[in-house]
Amino acid sequence: MNAVAVNPKQVVVVPARTAEMNAVTWRTTDDAFRRRLHIVVNNVAPIVIEGDDYDALGQWTDDTIKALVLARLELVEAV
């Protein structure tokens, strides 16, 4: 079978995985030259911020990353 050209599109090639989270921790890897920030939450959930979104973060702090993680995963901090 020969390759068939298609218009570029992001597709899901692996079914979604779910995990229950009652606490979150994360680690970051910042690549300023490529304008990319990798955040790995609980060693299972990757979040990538790049390009203009990376620039919009500016000088980020732990509080910035915490807010970003909670927003992306749609979590609410327990009181």
LUMLUMZA-990454 format. One line per field, with one value per residue: residue number from 1; x, y, z of N, C-alpha, C in turn. Coordinates in pm, 1 decimal. Each point is the difference from the previous one (the first is absolute). Layout:
num: c(NUM; ...);
nx: c(X; ...);
ny: c(Y; ...);
nz: c(Z; ...);
cax: c(X; ...);
cay: c(Y; ...);
caz: c(Z; ...);
cx: c(X; ...);
cy: c(Y; ...);
cz: c(Z; ...);
END
This chain:
num: c(1; 2; 3; 4; 5; 6; 7; 8; 9; 10; 11; 12; 13; 14; 15; 16; 17; 18; 19; 20; 21; 22; 23; 24; 25; 26; 27; 28; 29; 30; 31; 32; 33; 34; 35; 36; 37; 38; 39; 40; 41; 42; 43; 44; 45; 46; 47; 48; 49; 50; 51; 52; 53; 54; 55; 56; 57; 58; 59; 60; 61; 62; 63; 64; 65; 66; 67; 68; 69; 70; 71; 72; 73; 74; 75; 76; 77; 78; 79);
nx: c(84.6; -25.6; 81.4; -102.2; 20.5; 5.0; -102.3; 99.6; -5.0; -21.6; 41.8; -96.4; 120.7; -15.2; -83.4; -89.1; 91.0; -59.1; 7.3; -34.1; -14.8; 65.5; 112.8; 66.1; 95.8; 102.7; 55.4; 91.0; -2.6; 83.1; -42.6; 67.3; 100.9; -71.2; 0.8; 44.3; -112.4; 66.4; -122.8; 53.7; -129.4; 34.4; 102.9; -120.1; -20.4; 40.6; 54.4; -21.8; 79.3; -38.8; 97.3; -106.0; -54.2; 116.0; 0.9; -128.4; 63.7; 91.9; 31.0; -10.3; -90.0; 22.9; -40.5; 77.3; 96.0; -15.4; -19.6; 107.6; 63.2; -43.8; 29.3; 117.3; 14.7; -46.2; 101.3; -54.5; 75.2; 28.9; -100.1);
ny: c(-117.8; 91.0; 93.6; 37.1; 105.3; 60.4; 78.7; 73.0; -92.0; 52.7; -125.3; -60.1; -45.2; 48.9; -93.5; 87.8; 39.5; -55.9; 91.8; -56.3; 129.3; -21.7; 0.8; 110.4; -55.5; 77.2; -24.3; 94.1; 11.2; 101.2; 16.5; 102.2; -74.1; -104.3; 87.0; -91.3; -18.1; -102.6; -35.9; -80.4; -28.1; -23.3; 34.8; 50.6; 123.3; -9.4; 116.3; 43.4; 99.6; 47.9; 55.3; 58.0; -119.8; -49.7; 80.8; -33.9; -113.0; 52.9; 73.8; -129.9; -27.7; -54.0; 119.3; 48.3; -88.0; 26.2; 127.9; -12.0; -74.4; 75.6; 103.1; -46.0; -43.2; 124.1; 27.7; -24.6; 96.2; -107.2; 27.7);
nz: c(0.0; -88.2; 48.7; 71.6; -76.7; 116.6; 27.9; 50.1; 97.1; 119.7; 16.1; 67.5; 32.6; 121.9; 40.4; 41.6; 87.8; 102.6; 91.7; 115.0; 21.4; 114.0; -69.0; -21.2; -69.5; -24.8; -117.4; -16.1; -131.3; 15.7; -125.0; 50.4; -47.6; 36.4; 103.3; 88.3; 68.8; 50.7; 30.7; 91.0; 0.3; 125.5; -72.6; -30.0; 38.1; -126.0; 25.2; -123.3; 35.7; -119.2; -66.8; -57.2; 28.8; -42.6; -106.5; -8.2; 33.0; -78.2; 106.3; -21.0; 93.4; 117.8; 42.2; -96.5; 27.8; 128.8; -29.0; -75.6; 91.3; 98.8; -77.1; -42.6; 125.5; 0.4; 82.2; 116.6; 49.2; 75.1; 80.3);
cax: c(-84.6; 73.5; -50.4; -104.5; 16.1; -119.2; 22.9; 48.1; -99.2; 36.6; -94.5; 27.3; 42.7; -6.1; -119.0; 24.6; 16.8; -46.7; 58.7; -57.9; 103.3; -42.2; 110.1; 83.3; 137.8; 45.0; 138.1; 3.6; 120.9; -14.0; 90.9; -23.9; 42.0; -108.8; -124.3; -82.6; 1.2; -63.6; -42.3; -50.0; -79.2; -11.2; 75.6; -82.7; -75.6; 85.8; -55.2; 103.9; -28.8; 104.5; -23.8; -57.1; -48.4; 119.7; 36.9; -101.9; 24.6; 97.3; 80.9; -94.5; 36.9; -71.5; -143.2; -44.8; -9.8; -111.1; -124.7; -8.2; -30.7; -138.2; -90.3; 5.8; -58.8; -131.8; -0.7; -24.8; 81.7; -77.3; 16.7);
cay: c(117.8; 126.1; 103.6; 87.3; 133.3; 56.9; 128.3; -21.4; 6.8; -70.2; -108.3; -81.3; -132.4; -86.0; 38.1; 80.6; -69.2; 82.1; -27.9; 81.9; 76.5; 68.0; 92.3; 12.3; 47.3; 13.9; 39.3; 79.0; 10.0; 123.6; 14.3; 137.2; 15.9; -50.4; 58.1; -114.7; -38.9; -129.6; -21.2; -136.3; -1.5; -132.4; -94.5; -63.9; 92.9; 105.2; 124.9; 70.3; 138.9; 38.1; 110.1; 123.0; -28.0; 2.9; 141.0; 65.0; -30.9; 94.2; -55.5; -79.4; -43.6; -121.1; 31.9; 2.0; -139.0; -59.5; 46.0; -59.1; -143.0; -13.6; 39.2; -96.5; -127.5; 33.8; -39.2; 105.2; -22.4; -31.2; 99.1);
caz: c(0.0; -5.4; 91.0; -52.5; 56.4; 63.4; 65.5; 135.7; 106.3; 122.8; 26.7; 117.8; -44.0; 117.2; 77.3; 119.6; 127.8; 110.6; 130.9; 105.3; 69.6; 121.5; 26.2; -119.5; 3.8; -138.3; -27.0; -122.5; -80.4; -76.0; -113.0; -45.5; -138.9; -85.0; 53.0; 36.8; 141.0; 25.2; 138.2; 18.2; 122.8; 63.3; -83.0; -103.0; -83.7; -55.7; -50.9; -75.1; -32.7; -94.6; -92.1; 54.8; 135.7; 84.4; 15.6; 82.2; 141.1; 54.3; 109.5; 77.7; 134.8; 41.5; 3.1; -139.7; -45.4; 74.7; -62.0; -133.2; 16.9; 46.4; -108.5; -110.1; 40.0; 54.3; 140.9; 98.5; 118.5; 120.6; 107.0);
cx: c(88.4; -63.8; -101.8; 14.8; -133.3; 34.7; 44.2; -110.9; 52.4; -105.8; 42.1; 35.8; 2.6; -123.5; 38.4; 15.0; -48.8; 70.3; -68.1; 112.7; -60.5; 108.8; 82.3; 139.4; 43.1; 148.5; -0.6; 135.2; -20.1; 106.0; -27.0; 38.6; -107.6; -136.3; -98.5; 19.0; -76.3; -32.3; -54.3; -65.7; -15.4; 66.3; -82.0; -65.1; 91.5; -80.3; 115.6; -50.8; 110.9; -41.3; -52.4; -53.4; 115.5; 39.7; -96.8; 19.6; 94.5; 85.8; -93.0; 58.2; -72.5; -150.4; -59.5; -23.1; -115.4; -133.5; -19.1; -39.0; -145.6; -99.4; -2.0; -68.6; -138.8; -17.6; -28.3; 79.8; -89.8; 32.1; 30.5);
cy: c(123.0; 100.1; 87.1; 135.4; 49.8; 137.8; -26.4; 17.3; -79.2; -106.2; -75.8; -139.5; -100.9; 41.6; 75.9; -88.9; 93.5; -41.9; 91.0; 67.7; 65.6; 93.3; 8.4; 48.1; 13.7; 28.3; 70.7; -13.4; 117.9; 4.1; 136.0; 19.8; -47.5; 53.9; -110.4; -31.6; -130.8; -7.6; -141.9; -5.7; -143.2; -110.6; -67.5; 97.5; 110.6; 121.1; 71.1; 139.3; 44.2; 118.9; 124.2; -19.1; 2.5; 145.2; 72.0; -29.3; 100.7; -67.5; -77.5; -40.8; -131.1; 23.5; 4.0; -142.1; -70.7; 38.3; -63.1; -147.2; -18.5; 34.1; -104.5; -132.2; 18.8; -50.3; 121.1; -34.3; -23.6; 101.9; -68.7);
cz: c(0.0; 95.0; -71.2; 68.3; 55.1; 54.4; 143.2; 102.5; 119.2; 27.0; 125.1; -47.8; 114.4; 79.2; 126.5; 123.2; 108.3; 128.6; 100.8; 75.7; 122.8; 51.6; -128.3; 37.1; -144.6; -3.7; -135.0; -67.3; -93.5; -109.7; -63.5; -146.5; -98.3; 42.1; 35.6; 148.6; 12.5; 148.3; 6.6; 137.0; 48.0; -82.3; -108.8; -98.0; -53.1; -47.0; -69.7; -34.6; -95.6; -86.1; 69.2; 141.7; 99.7; 26.8; 93.6; 148.8; 63.5; 105.6; 92.6; 134.2; 30.1; 3.3; -140.2; -49.6; 71.2; -63.1; -137.0; 7.9; 41.6; -111.2; -111.4; 33.6; 60.0; 142.9; 87.2; 123.8; 120.8; 108.8; 129.7);
END
